[in-house]
Amino acid sequence: MDFEKENSAGYLVNHMARLFAKELQRHIVPLGIVVGQFPILLELWVKDGVSQKDLLAKIDVEQATLANTLNRMERDGLIKRTKNPADARAQLIWLTDKSSALRDNAYDSAQTVNAEALQVLSVSEQAQFMDYMRKVIANMRSG
């Protein structure tokens, strides 16, 4: 069986994701956040005060990875946790004023990275590319 990484969707997507992450990291480090924290912040900027279980369902990482990242974020003053009044065993995760204030600059950083990366595609190709990625993600999440 021949395997050519240049014709492997998984390899290419992973390689592209690493390049996106590297470039995003360069832009957001001055804000005091790192790439691993970014998906969590994106979710909390949309809806604050969610459980770890809710976050886990949205960002598709391992539970231990999320727990470690949340511990670091709490240590760095980016989130705070409170008891969940509906479930004494769970905690709710909240943004701090510090992380709330980073939102606009972080969004700008992500938009800059996206625009630079996708500039080689026409507007219609960019739309198709985004549609294709959403379809593949939905397919993989349902399987």
A tleap script that builds the chain and sets N, CA, C and O, in Angstrom:
source leaprc.protein.ff14SB
mol = sequence {
  NMET ASP PHE GLU LYS GLU ASN SER ALA GLY
  TYR LEU VAL ASN HIE MET ALA ARG LEU PHE
  ALA LYS GLU LEU GLN ARG HIE ILE VAL PRO
  LEU GLY ILE VAL VAL GLY GLN PHE PRO ILE
  LEU LEU GLU LEU TRP VAL LYS ASP GLY VAL
  SER GLN LYS ASP LEU LEU ALA LYS ILE ASP
  VAL GLU GLN ALA THR LEU ALA ASN THR LEU
  ASN ARG MET GLU ARG ASP GLY LEU ILE LYS
  ARG THR LYS ASN PRO ALA ASP ALA ARG ALA
  GLN LEU ILE TRP LEU THR ASP LYS SER SER
  ALA LEU ARG ASP ASN ALA TYR ASP SER ALA
  GLN THR VAL ASN ALA GLU ALA LEU GLN VAL
  LEU SER VAL SER GLU GLN ALA GLN PHE MET
  ASP TYR MET ARG LYS VAL ILE ALA ASN MET
  ARG SER CGLY
}
set mol.1.N position { 0.838 -1.188 0.000 }
set mol.1.CA position { 0.000 0.000 0.000 }
set mol.1.C position { 0.878 1.244 0.000 }
set mol.1.O position { 1.753 1.394 0.852 }
set mol.2.N position { 0.647 2.106 -0.930 }
set mol.2.CA position { 1.408 3.352 -1.001 }
set mol.2.C position { 0.685 4.433 -0.205 }
set mol.2.O position { -0.535 4.577 -0.283 }
set mol.3.N position { 1.457 5.180 0.554 }
set mol.3.CA position { 0.901 6.303 1.308 }
set mol.3.C position { 1.726 7.524 0.968 }
set mol.3.O position { 2.942 7.541 1.159 }
set mol.4.N position { 1.065 8.535 0.467 }
set mol.4.CA position { 1.734 9.791 0.156 }
set mol.4.C position { 1.121 10.879 1.018 }
set mol.4.O position { -0.051 11.225 0.866 }
set mol.5.N position { 1.916 11.408 1.911 }
set mol.5.CA position { 1.389 12.408 2.837 }
set mol.5.C position { 0.811 13.620 2.103 }
set mol.5.O position { -0.133 14.242 2.591 }
set mol.6.N position { 1.357 13.957 0.952 }
set mol.6.CA position { 0.869 15.107 0.193 }
set mol.6.C position { -0.549 14.887 -0.339 }
set mol.6.O position { -1.213 15.838 -0.751 }
set mol.7.N position { -1.012 13.630 -0.329 }
set mol.7.CA position { -2.370 13.308 -0.772 }
set mol.7.C position { -3.240 12.818 0.376 }
set mol.7.O position { -4.301 12.236 0.150 }
set mol.8.N position { -2.794 13.051 1.604 }
set mol.8.CA position { -3.538 12.636 2.791 }
set mol.8.C position { -4.243 13.848 3.402 }
set mol.8.O position { -3.595 14.798 3.842 }
set mol.9.N position { -5.572 13.804 3.422 }
set mol.9.CA position { -6.340 14.913 4.004 }
set mol.9.C position { -5.933 15.132 5.461 }
set mol.9.O position { -5.747 16.269 5.893 }
set mol.10.N position { -5.797 14.048 6.208 }
set mol.10.CA position { -5.424 14.168 7.623 }
set mol.10.C position { -4.081 14.846 7.809 }
set mol.10.O position { -3.934 15.729 8.655 }
set mol.11.N position { -3.102 14.433 7.019 }
set mol.11.CA position { -1.779 15.045 7.113 }
set mol.11.C position { -1.837 16.524 6.759 }
set mol.11.O position { -1.300 17.366 7.479 }
set mol.12.N position { -2.493 16.833 5.643 }
set mol.12.CA position { -2.544 18.225 5.192 }
set mol.12.C position { -3.292 19.118 6.179 }
set mol.12.O position { -2.854 20.234 6.457 }
set mol.13.N position { -4.416 18.638 6.711 }
set mol.13.CA position { -5.176 19.427 7.679 }
set mol.13.C position { -4.356 19.642 8.944 }
set mol.13.O position { -4.334 20.740 9.499 }
set mol.14.N position { -3.684 18.588 9.397 }
set mol.14.CA position { -2.869 18.707 10.599 }
set mol.14.C position { -1.720 19.685 10.382 }
set mol.14.O position { -1.432 20.510 11.250 }
set mol.15.N position { -1.068 19.595 9.236 }
set mol.15.CA position { 0.034 20.502 8.923 }
set mol.15.C position { -0.462 21.947 8.865 }
set mol.15.O position { 0.160 22.851 9.424 }
set mol.16.N position { -1.577 22.149 8.190 }
set mol.16.CA position { -2.141 23.495 8.097 }
set mol.16.C position { -2.525 24.011 9.484 }
set mol.16.O position { -2.285 25.178 9.796 }
set mol.17.N position { -3.112 23.163 10.309 }
set mol.17.CA position { -3.506 23.574 11.663 }
set mol.17.C position { -2.284 23.992 12.479 }
set mol.17.O position { -2.339 24.968 13.227 }
set mol.18.N position { -1.187 23.256 12.335 }
set mol.18.CA position { 0.036 23.632 13.063 }
set mol.18.C position { 0.553 24.993 12.598 }
set mol.18.O position { 1.011 25.801 13.406 }
set mol.19.N position { 0.477 25.240 11.285 }
set mol.19.CA position { 0.928 26.528 10.756 }
set mol.19.C position { 0.025 27.671 11.232 }
set mol.19.O position { 0.511 28.739 11.605 }
set mol.20.N position { -1.291 27.439 11.215 }
set mol.20.CA position { -2.222 28.439 11.743 }
set mol.20.C position { -1.915 28.710 13.215 }
set mol.20.O position { -1.850 29.865 13.636 }
set mol.21.N position { -1.728 27.651 13.990 }
set mol.21.CA position { -1.474 27.795 15.425 }
set mol.21.C position { -0.177 28.565 15.682 }
set mol.21.O position { -0.119 29.424 16.563 }
set mol.22.N position { 0.847 28.253 14.912 }
set mol.22.CA position { 2.136 28.939 15.073 }
set mol.22.C position { 1.991 30.439 14.811 }
set mol.22.O position { 2.517 31.264 15.558 }
set mol.23.N position { 1.276 30.774 13.749 }
set mol.23.CA position { 1.091 32.190 13.408 }
set mol.23.C position { 0.179 32.887 14.417 }
set mol.23.O position { 0.445 34.022 14.812 }
set mol.24.N position { -0.886 32.219 14.831 }
set mol.24.CA position { -1.772 32.804 15.845 }
set mol.24.C position { -1.016 33.031 17.142 }
set mol.24.O position { -1.170 34.070 17.786 }
set mol.25.N position { -0.200 32.059 17.524 }
set mol.25.CA position { 0.594 32.187 18.756 }
set mol.25.C position { 1.442 33.453 18.718 }
set mol.25.O position { 1.526 34.188 19.702 }
set mol.26.N position { 2.062 33.694 17.579 }
set mol.26.CA position { 2.905 34.890 17.431 }
set mol.26.C position { 2.106 36.173 17.692 }
set mol.26.O position { 2.630 37.142 18.242 }
set mol.27.N position { 0.837 36.164 17.290 }
set mol.27.CA position { 0.000 37.351 17.440 }
set mol.27.C position { -0.592 37.497 18.844 }
set mol.27.O position { -0.782 38.619 19.312 }
set mol.28.N position { -0.886 36.392 19.520 }
set mol.28.CA position { -1.603 36.493 20.797 }
set mol.28.C position { -0.725 36.423 22.036 }
set mol.28.O position { -1.173 36.772 23.127 }
set mol.29.N position { 0.523 35.976 21.886 }
set mol.29.CA position { 1.417 35.951 23.046 }
set mol.29.C position { 1.534 37.327 23.715 }
set mol.29.O position { 1.539 37.407 24.943 }
set mol.30.N position { 1.626 38.400 22.938 }
set mol.30.CA position { 1.688 39.715 23.594 }
set mol.30.C position { 0.436 40.037 24.426 }
set mol.30.O position { 0.477 40.901 25.303 }
set mol.31.N position { -0.661 39.348 24.151 }
set mol.31.CA position { -1.895 39.570 24.916 }
set mol.31.C position { -1.892 38.775 26.227 }
set mol.31.O position { -2.758 38.972 27.079 }
set mol.32.N position { -0.914 37.878 26.381 }
set mol.32.CA position { -0.839 37.066 27.589 }
set mol.32.C position { -1.639 35.773 27.505 }
set mol.32.O position { -1.976 35.178 28.529 }
set mol.33.N position { -1.943 35.340 26.290 }
set mol.33.CA position { -2.645 34.067 26.113 }
set mol.33.C position { -1.878 33.207 25.118 }
set mol.33.O position { -1.062 33.702 24.341 }
set mol.34.N position { -2.158 31.904 25.159 }
set mol.34.CA position { -1.500 30.970 24.253 }
set mol.34.C position { -2.561 30.237 23.436 }
set mol.34.O position { -3.748 30.259 23.762 }
set mol.35.N position { -2.106 29.592 22.376 }
set mol.35.CA position { -2.999 28.943 21.424 }
set mol.35.C position { -3.928 27.927 22.094 }
set mol.35.O position { -5.100 27.846 21.727 }
set mol.36.N position { -3.446 27.167 23.044 }
set mol.36.CA position { -4.276 26.166 23.701 }
set mol.36.C position { -5.438 26.755 24.480 }
set mol.36.O position { -6.443 26.081 24.710 }
set mol.37.N position { -5.307 27.998 24.884 }
set mol.37.CA position { -6.360 28.684 25.636 }
set mol.37.C position { -7.388 29.325 24.707 }
set mol.37.O position { -8.510 29.618 25.119 }
set mol.38.N position { -7.000 29.538 23.462 }
set mol.38.CA position { -7.831 30.312 22.540 }
set mol.38.C position { -9.212 29.698 22.302 }
set mol.38.O position { -10.200 30.430 22.365 }
set mol.39.N position { -9.336 28.382 22.030 }
set mol.39.CA position { -10.676 27.825 21.818 }
set mol.39.C position { -11.584 27.972 23.040 }
set mol.39.O position { -12.790 28.177 22.901 }
set mol.40.N position { -11.011 27.869 24.214 }
set mol.40.CA position { -11.783 28.033 25.451 }
set mol.40.C position { -12.283 29.466 25.552 }
set mol.40.O position { -13.456 29.704 25.839 }
set mol.41.N position { -11.391 30.414 25.314 }
set mol.41.CA position { -11.787 31.820 25.371 }
set mol.41.C position { -12.843 32.130 24.306 }
set mol.41.O position { -13.795 32.863 24.574 }
set mol.42.N position { -12.683 31.579 23.107 }
set mol.42.CA position { -13.682 31.817 22.062 }
set mol.42.C position { -15.065 31.374 22.525 }
set mol.42.O position { -16.052 32.072 22.291 }
set mol.43.N position { -15.141 30.227 23.178 }
set mol.43.CA position { -16.430 29.733 23.679 }
set mol.43.C position { -16.957 30.615 24.808 }
set mol.43.O position { -18.146 30.933 24.841 }
set mol.44.N position { -16.090 31.009 25.726 }
set mol.44.CA position { -16.532 31.823 26.863 }
set mol.44.C position { -16.908 33.239 26.440 }
set mol.44.O position { -17.789 33.849 27.046 }
set mol.45.N position { -16.264 33.759 25.424 }
set mol.45.CA position { -16.639 35.088 24.932 }
set mol.45.C position { -18.035 35.062 24.320 }
set mol.45.O position { -18.718 36.086 24.290 }
set mol.46.N position { -18.462 33.905 23.836 }
set mol.46.CA position { -19.818 33.762 23.303 }
set mol.46.C position { -20.815 33.515 24.434 }
set mol.46.O position { -21.886 34.120 24.472 }
set mol.47.N position { -20.452 32.619 25.355 }
set mol.47.CA position { -21.342 32.286 26.473 }
set mol.47.C position { -20.494 32.015 27.704 }
set mol.47.O position { -19.768 31.023 27.767 }
set mol.48.N position { -20.590 32.884 28.658 }
set mol.48.CA position { -19.826 32.818 29.896 }
set mol.48.C position { -20.583 31.992 30.930 }
set mol.48.O position { -21.804 31.857 30.848 }
set mol.49.N position { -19.863 31.444 31.897 }
set mol.49.CA position { -20.507 30.715 32.977 }
set mol.49.C position { -20.991 29.339 32.577 }
set mol.49.O position { -22.134 28.972 32.849 }
set mol.50.N position { -20.120 28.574 31.929 }
set mol.50.CA position { -20.488 27.231 31.472 }
set mol.50.C position { -19.711 26.186 32.264 }
set mol.50.O position { -18.708 26.490 32.909 }
set mol.51.N position { -20.193 24.963 32.201 }
set mol.51.CA position { -19.509 23.871 32.899 }
set mol.51.C position { -18.346 23.356 32.055 }
set mol.51.O position { -18.266 23.602 30.852 }
set mol.52.N position { -17.456 22.639 32.718 }
set mol.52.CA position { -16.344 22.018 32.019 }
set mol.52.C position { -16.876 21.001 31.009 }
set mol.52.O position { -16.321 20.858 29.919 }
set mol.53.N position { -17.927 20.311 31.362 }
set mol.53.CA position { -18.546 19.331 30.458 }
set mol.53.C position { -19.054 20.022 29.191 }
set mol.53.O position { -18.880 19.506 28.087 }
set mol.54.N position { -19.678 21.184 29.351 }
set mol.54.CA position { -20.162 21.945 28.194 }
set mol.54.C position { -19.007 22.372 27.288 }
set mol.54.O position { -19.093 22.273 26.064 }
set mol.55.N position { -17.932 22.846 27.905 }
set mol.55.CA position { -16.761 23.247 27.115 }
set mol.55.C position { -16.176 22.052 26.372 }
set mol.55.O position { -15.813 22.156 25.200 }
set mol.56.N position { -16.089 20.941 27.050 }
set mol.56.CA position { -15.527 19.731 26.459 }
set mol.56.C position { -16.292 19.331 25.198 }
set mol.56.O position { -15.690 18.932 24.202 }
set mol.57.N position { -17.596 19.438 25.245 }
set mol.57.CA position { -18.433 19.075 24.099 }
set mol.57.C position { -18.231 20.019 22.916 }
set mol.57.O position { -18.448 19.632 21.768 }
set mol.58.N position { -17.824 21.235 23.187 }
set mol.58.CA position { -17.675 22.232 22.117 }
set mol.58.C position { -16.303 22.205 21.453 }
set mol.58.O position { -16.192 22.435 20.248 }
set mol.59.N position { -15.249 21.923 22.235 }
set mol.59.CA position { -13.910 22.124 21.670 }
set mol.59.C position { -13.162 20.847 21.310 }
set mol.59.O position { -12.060 20.914 20.765 }
set mol.60.N position { -13.734 19.697 21.602 }
set mol.60.CA position { -13.169 18.428 21.131 }
set mol.60.C position { -11.708 18.199 21.525 }
set mol.60.O position { -10.865 17.911 20.676 }
set mol.61.N position { -11.422 18.329 22.818 }
set mol.61.CA position { -10.103 17.949 23.335 }
set mol.61.C position { -10.311 16.904 24.426 }
set mol.61.O position { -11.435 16.659 24.863 }
set mol.62.N position { -9.233 16.306 24.849 }
set mol.62.CA position { -9.315 15.330 25.937 }
set mol.62.C position { -9.654 16.048 27.241 }
set mol.62.O position { -9.279 17.201 27.452 }
set mol.63.N position { -10.370 15.338 28.106 }
set mol.63.CA position { -10.789 15.923 29.384 }
set mol.63.C position { -9.582 16.381 30.201 }
set mol.63.O position { -9.606 17.465 30.784 }
set mol.64.N position { -8.538 15.575 30.247 }
set mol.64.CA position { -7.347 15.930 31.031 }
set mol.64.C position { -6.673 17.183 30.470 }
set mol.64.O position { -6.191 18.024 31.229 }
set mol.65.N position { -6.639 17.305 29.149 }
set mol.65.CA position { -6.051 18.485 28.509 }
set mol.65.C position { -6.829 19.732 28.887 }
set mol.65.O position { -6.245 20.762 29.226 }
set mol.66.N position { -8.155 19.633 28.826 }
set mol.66.CA position { -8.989 20.775 29.196 }
set mol.66.C position { -8.787 21.135 30.657 }
set mol.66.O position { -8.648 22.312 30.990 }
set mol.67.N position { -8.769 20.147 31.528 }
set mol.67.CA position { -8.604 20.402 32.960 }
set mol.67.C position { -7.279 21.103 33.241 }
set mol.67.O position { -7.234 22.055 34.020 }
set mol.68.N position { -6.204 20.642 32.615 }
set mol.68.CA position { -4.892 21.275 32.817 }
set mol.68.C position { -4.867 22.699 32.287 }
set mol.68.O position { -4.307 23.595 32.917 }
set mol.69.N position { -5.476 22.901 31.129 }
set mol.69.CA position { -5.508 24.245 30.542 }
set mol.69.C position { -6.321 25.190 31.419 }
set mol.69.O position { -5.919 26.332 31.641 }
set mol.70.N position { -7.455 24.723 31.916 }
set mol.70.CA position { -8.278 25.555 32.806 }
set mol.70.C position { -7.526 25.892 34.088 }
set mol.70.O position { -7.634 27.012 34.586 }
set mol.71.N position { -6.772 24.948 34.627 }
set mol.71.CA position { -5.970 25.229 35.833 }
set mol.71.C position { -4.969 26.343 35.565 }
set mol.71.O position { -4.806 27.246 36.384 }
set mol.72.N position { -4.296 26.279 34.412 }
set mol.72.CA position { -3.327 27.331 34.067 }
set mol.72.C position { -4.028 28.670 33.849 }
set mol.72.O position { -3.522 29.715 34.258 }
set mol.73.N position { -5.189 28.632 33.205 }
set mol.73.CA position { -5.932 29.866 32.950 }
set mol.73.C position { -6.392 30.500 34.256 }
set mol.73.O position { -6.375 31.722 34.402 }
set mol.74.N position { -6.795 29.674 35.191 }
set mol.74.CA position { -7.205 30.204 36.498 }
set mol.74.C position { -6.001 30.806 37.217 }
set mol.74.O position { -6.090 31.894 37.786 }
set mol.75.N position { -4.880 30.096 37.188 }
set mol.75.CA position { -3.640 30.591 37.796 }
set mol.75.C position { -3.241 31.939 37.201 }
set mol.75.O position { -2.768 32.826 37.913 }
set mol.76.N position { -3.437 32.087 35.875 }
set mol.76.CA position { -3.022 33.314 35.184 }
set mol.76.C position { -4.073 34.420 35.226 }
set mol.76.O position { -3.886 35.480 34.628 }
set mol.77.N position { -5.167 34.175 35.925 }
set mol.77.CA position { -6.192 35.199 36.088 }
set mol.77.C position { -7.093 35.395 34.877 }
set mol.77.O position { -7.695 36.458 34.721 }
set mol.78.N position { -7.194 34.376 34.009 }
set mol.78.CA position { -8.036 34.486 32.820 }
set mol.78.C position { -9.458 33.969 33.056 }
set mol.78.O position { -10.398 34.400 32.388 }
set mol.79.N position { -9.609 33.045 34.006 }
set mol.79.CA position { -10.930 32.513 34.349 }
set mol.79.C position { -11.063 32.424 35.856 }
set mol.79.O position { -10.078 32.467 36.594 }
set mol.80.N position { -12.300 32.301 36.289 }
set mol.80.CA position { -12.576 31.971 37.691 }
set mol.80.C position { -13.647 30.889 37.673 }
set mol.80.O position { -14.423 30.775 36.724 }
set mol.81.N position { -13.674 30.105 38.730 }
set mol.81.CA position { -14.651 29.018 38.804 }
set mol.81.C position { -15.518 29.211 40.042 }
set mol.81.O position { -15.046 29.624 41.101 }
set mol.82.N position { -16.801 28.898 39.876 }
set mol.82.CA position { -17.740 28.954 40.997 }
set mol.82.C position { -18.519 27.645 41.038 }
set mol.82.O position { -18.606 26.928 40.041 }
set mol.83.N position { -19.074 27.351 42.183 }
set mol.83.CA position { -19.902 26.150 42.301 }
set mol.83.C position { -21.134 26.303 41.412 }
set mol.83.O position { -21.695 27.391 41.280 }
set mol.84.N position { -21.533 25.208 40.817 }
set mol.84.CA position { -22.728 25.192 39.989 }
set mol.84.C position { -23.934 24.994 40.901 }
set mol.84.O position { -24.047 23.946 41.537 }
set mol.85.N position { -24.837 25.970 40.984 }
set mol.85.CA position { -25.983 25.822 41.888 }
set mol.85.C position { -26.899 24.659 41.505 }
set mol.85.O position { -27.642 24.152 42.345 }
set mol.86.N position { -26.848 24.237 40.242 }
set mol.86.CA position { -27.707 23.139 39.789 }
set mol.86.C position { -27.073 21.768 40.010 }
set mol.86.O position { -27.768 20.753 39.962 }
set mol.87.N position { -25.755 21.727 40.253 }
set mol.87.CA position { -25.040 20.457 40.431 }
set mol.87.C position { -23.837 20.701 41.330 }
set mol.87.O position { -22.835 21.273 40.900 }
set mol.88.N position { -23.944 20.266 42.571 }
set mol.88.CA position { -22.896 20.530 43.561 }
set mol.88.C position { -21.550 19.912 43.172 }
set mol.88.O position { -20.506 20.345 43.659 }
set mol.89.N position { -21.570 18.906 42.300 }
set mol.89.CA position { -20.317 18.254 41.898 }
set mol.89.C position { -19.590 19.035 40.808 }
set mol.89.O position { -18.410 18.790 40.555 }
set mol.90.N position { -20.267 19.954 40.173 }
set mol.90.CA position { -19.685 20.664 39.024 }
set mol.90.C position { -19.402 22.125 39.360 }
set mol.90.O position { -19.953 22.691 40.303 }
set mol.91.N position { -18.528 22.705 38.557 }
set mol.91.CA position { -18.213 24.124 38.675 }
set mol.91.C position { -18.561 24.822 37.364 }
set mol.91.O position { -18.585 24.215 36.294 }
set mol.92.N position { -18.826 26.110 37.489 }
set mol.92.CA position { -19.048 26.937 36.302 }
set mol.92.C position { -17.784 27.747 36.043 }
set mol.92.O position { -17.109 28.181 36.977 }
set mol.93.N position { -17.475 27.944 34.786 }
set mol.93.CA position { -16.261 28.644 34.388 }
set mol.93.C position { -16.655 30.006 33.844 }
set mol.93.O position { -17.512 30.127 32.968 }
set mol.94.N position { -16.009 31.022 34.384 }
set mol.94.CA position { -16.334 32.408 34.049 }
set mol.94.C position { -15.087 33.141 33.579 }
set mol.94.O position { -13.975 32.854 34.023 }
set mol.95.N position { -15.286 34.077 32.691 }
set mol.95.CA position { -14.225 34.990 32.300 }
set mol.95.C position { -13.935 35.951 33.439 }
set mol.95.O position { -14.818 36.258 34.240 }
set mol.96.N position { -12.711 36.421 33.511 }
set mol.96.CA position { -12.368 37.507 34.422 }
set mol.96.C position { -12.393 38.812 33.621 }
set mol.96.O position { -12.502 38.796 32.395 }
set mol.97.N position { -12.292 39.910 34.309 }
set mol.97.CA position { -12.214 41.201 33.616 }
set mol.97.C position { -11.004 41.219 32.678 }
set mol.97.O position { -11.058 41.776 31.582 }
set mol.98.N position { -9.914 40.598 33.131 }
set mol.98.CA position { -8.688 40.543 32.326 }
set mol.98.C position { -8.931 39.862 30.980 }
set mol.98.O position { -8.546 40.396 29.940 }
set mol.99.N position { -9.564 38.694 30.990 }
set mol.99.CA position { -9.776 37.975 29.732 }
set mol.99.C position { -10.886 38.603 28.890 }
set mol.99.O position { -10.845 38.543 27.661 }
set mol.100.N position { -11.864 39.198 29.541 }
set mol.100.CA position { -12.912 39.896 28.793 }
set mol.100.C position { -12.318 41.059 28.004 }
set mol.100.O position { -12.725 41.328 26.873 }
set mol.101.N position { -11.357 41.741 28.608 }
set mol.101.CA position { -10.738 42.902 27.965 }
set mol.101.C position { -9.870 42.513 26.766 }
set mol.101.O position { -9.562 43.359 25.927 }
set mol.102.N position { -9.476 41.241 26.680 }
set mol.102.CA position { -8.616 40.781 25.578 }
set mol.102.C position { -9.386 40.436 24.312 }
set mol.102.O position { -8.798 40.285 23.241 }
set mol.103.N position { -10.698 40.311 24.437 }
set mol.103.CA position { -11.510 39.772 23.345 }
set mol.103.C position { -11.286 40.460 22.005 }
set mol.103.O position { -10.967 39.789 21.023 }
set mol.104.N position { -11.442 41.753 21.939 }
set mol.104.CA position { -11.363 42.448 20.649 }
set mol.104.C position { -9.987 42.299 20.002 }
set mol.104.O position { -9.889 42.078 18.794 }
set mol.105.N position { -8.922 42.419 20.804 }
set mol.105.CA position { -7.575 42.256 20.251 }
set mol.105.C position { -7.324 40.818 19.799 }
set mol.105.O position { -6.652 40.590 18.793 }
set mol.106.N position { -7.859 39.855 20.536 }
set mol.106.CA position { -7.703 38.448 20.159 }
set mol.106.C position { -8.465 38.155 18.874 }
set mol.106.O position { -7.954 37.469 17.989 }
set mol.107.N position { -9.683 38.670 18.770 }
set mol.107.CA position { -10.456 38.509 17.526 }
set mol.107.C position { -9.705 39.121 16.348 }
set mol.107.O position { -9.621 38.518 15.279 }
set mol.108.N position { -9.163 40.316 16.547 }
set mol.108.CA position { -8.400 40.970 15.476 }
set mol.108.C position { -7.209 40.116 15.057 }
set mol.108.O position { -6.918 39.990 13.867 }
set mol.109.N position { -6.522 39.531 16.030 }
set mol.109.CA position { -5.372 38.670 15.732 }
set mol.109.C position { -5.797 37.482 14.890 }
set mol.109.O position { -5.150 37.161 13.893 }
set mol.110.N position { -6.880 36.828 15.282 }
set mol.110.CA position { -7.362 35.656 14.538 }
set mol.110.C position { -7.785 36.049 13.128 }
set mol.110.O position { -7.491 35.336 12.168 }
set mol.111.N position { -8.470 37.172 13.001 }
set mol.111.CA position { -8.905 37.612 11.674 }
set mol.111.C position { -7.719 37.939 10.784 }
set mol.111.O position { -7.752 37.669 9.583 }
set mol.112.N position { -6.677 38.515 11.355 }
set mol.112.CA position { -5.465 38.822 10.593 }
set mol.112.C position { -4.811 37.551 10.083 }
set mol.112.O position { -4.441 37.463 8.912 }
set mol.113.N position { -4.667 36.552 10.972 }
set mol.113.CA position { -4.057 35.279 10.574 }
set mol.113.C position { -4.886 34.608 9.483 }
set mol.113.O position { -4.343 34.123 8.490 }
set mol.114.N position { -6.197 34.583 9.674 }
set mol.114.CA position { -7.075 33.981 8.664 }
set mol.114.C position { -6.945 34.683 7.325 }
set mol.114.O position { -6.817 34.029 6.290 }
set mol.115.N position { -6.976 35.997 7.335 }
set mol.115.CA position { -6.902 36.766 6.085 }
set mol.115.C position { -5.570 36.526 5.380 }
set mol.115.O position { -5.540 36.343 4.163 }
set mol.116.N position { -4.478 36.525 6.128 }
set mol.116.CA position { -3.163 36.305 5.523 }
set mol.116.C position { -3.060 34.906 4.933 }
set mol.116.O position { -2.523 34.729 3.839 }
set mol.117.N position { -3.570 33.919 5.647 }
set mol.117.CA position { -3.472 32.534 5.179 }
set mol.117.C position { -4.331 32.291 3.940 }
set mol.117.O position { -3.926 31.573 3.026 }
set mol.118.N position { -5.502 32.887 3.916 }
set mol.118.CA position { -6.453 32.607 2.836 }
set mol.118.C position { -6.352 33.562 1.660 }
set mol.118.O position { -7.114 33.434 0.702 }
set mol.119.N position { -5.435 34.510 1.707 }
set mol.119.CA position { -5.332 35.497 0.638 }
set mol.119.C position { -4.988 34.875 -0.710 }
set mol.119.O position { -5.192 35.507 -1.747 }
set mol.120.N position { -4.475 33.658 -0.717 }
set mol.120.CA position { -4.149 32.995 -1.987 }
set mol.120.C position { -5.393 32.445 -2.680 }
set mol.120.O position { -5.321 31.994 -3.823 }
set mol.121.N position { -6.533 32.483 -1.988 }
set mol.121.CA position { -7.795 31.999 -2.554 }
set mol.121.C position { -8.689 33.181 -2.902 }
set mol.121.O position { -8.651 34.215 -2.235 }
set mol.122.N position { -9.488 33.025 -3.942 }
set mol.122.CA position { -10.477 34.053 -4.273 }
set mol.122.C position { -11.550 34.052 -3.184 }
set mol.122.O position { -11.600 33.143 -2.356 }
set mol.123.N position { -12.397 35.060 -3.189 }
set mol.123.CA position { -13.476 35.147 -2.203 }
set mol.123.C position { -14.384 33.926 -2.290 }
set mol.123.O position { -14.771 33.368 -1.263 }
set mol.124.N position { -14.725 33.506 -3.504 }
set mol.124.CA position { -15.598 32.337 -3.647 }
set mol.124.C position { -14.868 31.060 -3.223 }
set mol.124.O position { -15.486 30.169 -2.639 }
set mol.125.N position { -13.578 30.956 -3.502 }
set mol.125.CA position { -12.806 29.790 -3.053 }
set mol.125.C position { -12.720 29.752 -1.527 }
set mol.125.O position { -12.792 28.681 -0.924 }
set mol.126.N position { -12.567 30.923 -0.907 }
set mol.126.CA position { -12.538 30.979 0.549 }
set mol.126.C position { -13.855 30.474 1.131 }
set mol.126.O position { -13.858 29.712 2.098 }
set mol.127.N position { -14.966 30.896 0.549 }
set mol.127.CA position { -16.283 30.454 1.024 }
set mol.127.C position { -16.432 28.942 0.860 }
set mol.127.O position { -16.921 28.265 1.765 }
set mol.128.N position { -16.020 28.419 -0.271 }
set mol.128.CA position { -16.081 26.972 -0.510 }
set mol.128.C position { -15.196 26.232 0.477 }
set mol.128.O position { -15.610 25.224 1.050 }
set mol.129.N position { -13.996 26.719 0.676 }
set mol.129.CA position { -13.039 26.104 1.598 }
set mol.129.C position { -13.641 26.022 3.003 }
set mol.129.O position { -13.559 24.984 3.660 }
set mol.130.N position { -14.237 27.110 3.450 }
set mol.130.CA position { -14.866 27.127 4.777 }
set mol.130.C position { -16.027 26.136 4.833 }
set mol.130.O position { -16.179 25.413 5.818 }
set mol.131.N position { -16.844 26.101 3.782 }
set mol.131.CA position { -17.955 25.142 3.728 }
set mol.131.C position { -17.453 23.709 3.793 }
set mol.131.O position { -18.003 22.890 4.530 }
set mol.132.N position { -16.414 23.401 3.027 }
set mol.132.CA position { -15.867 22.046 3.019 }
set mol.132.C position { -15.341 21.666 4.406 }
set mol.132.O position { -15.570 20.552 4.877 }
set mol.133.N position { -14.646 22.586 5.046 }
set mol.133.CA position { -14.130 22.282 6.391 }
set mol.133.C position { -15.266 22.035 7.374 }
set mol.133.O position { -15.199 21.098 8.170 }
set mol.134.N position { -16.306 22.860 7.331 }
set mol.134.CA position { -17.452 22.662 8.228 }
set mol.134.C position { -18.120 21.312 7.990 }
set mol.134.O position { -18.525 20.643 8.940 }
set mol.135.N position { -18.236 20.909 6.718 }
set mol.135.CA position { -18.840 19.616 6.387 }
set mol.135.C position { -18.022 18.457 6.950 }
set mol.135.O position { -18.577 17.524 7.530 }
set mol.136.N position { -16.719 18.519 6.779 }
set mol.136.CA position { -15.855 17.446 7.263 }
set mol.136.C position { -15.898 17.391 8.791 }
set mol.136.O position { -15.962 16.308 9.372 }
set mol.137.N position { -15.863 18.541 9.431 }
set mol.137.CA position { -15.930 18.570 10.896 }
set mol.137.C position { -17.244 17.976 11.376 }
set mol.137.O position { -17.254 17.157 12.294 }
set mol.138.N position { -18.348 18.378 10.769 }
set mol.138.CA position { -19.647 17.840 11.164 }
set mol.138.C position { -19.707 16.329 10.960 }
set mol.138.O position { -20.245 15.609 11.801 }
set mol.139.N position { -19.160 15.852 9.854 }
set mol.139.CA position { -19.130 14.421 9.581 }
set mol.139.C position { -18.313 13.668 10.639 }
set mol.139.O position { -18.729 12.615 11.121 }
set mol.140.N position { -17.173 14.209 10.984 }
set mol.140.CA position { -16.303 13.531 11.952 }
set mol.140.C position { -16.885 13.588 13.361 }
set mol.140.O position { -16.702 12.656 14.144 }
set mol.141.N position { -17.574 14.657 13.684 }
set mol.141.CA position { -18.191 14.759 15.010 }
set mol.141.C position { -19.377 13.808 15.152 }
set mol.141.O position { -19.661 13.330 16.250 }
set mol.142.N position { -20.069 13.531 14.047 }
set mol.142.CA position { -21.235 12.665 14.111 }
set mol.142.C position { -20.859 11.187 14.105 }
set mol.142.O position { -21.663 10.339 14.493 }
set mol.143.N position { -19.661 10.881 13.674 }
set mol.143.CA position { -19.236 9.494 13.541 }
set mol.143.C position { -18.645 8.976 14.763 }
set mol.143.O position { -18.236 7.815 14.807 }
savepdb mol mol.pdb
quit
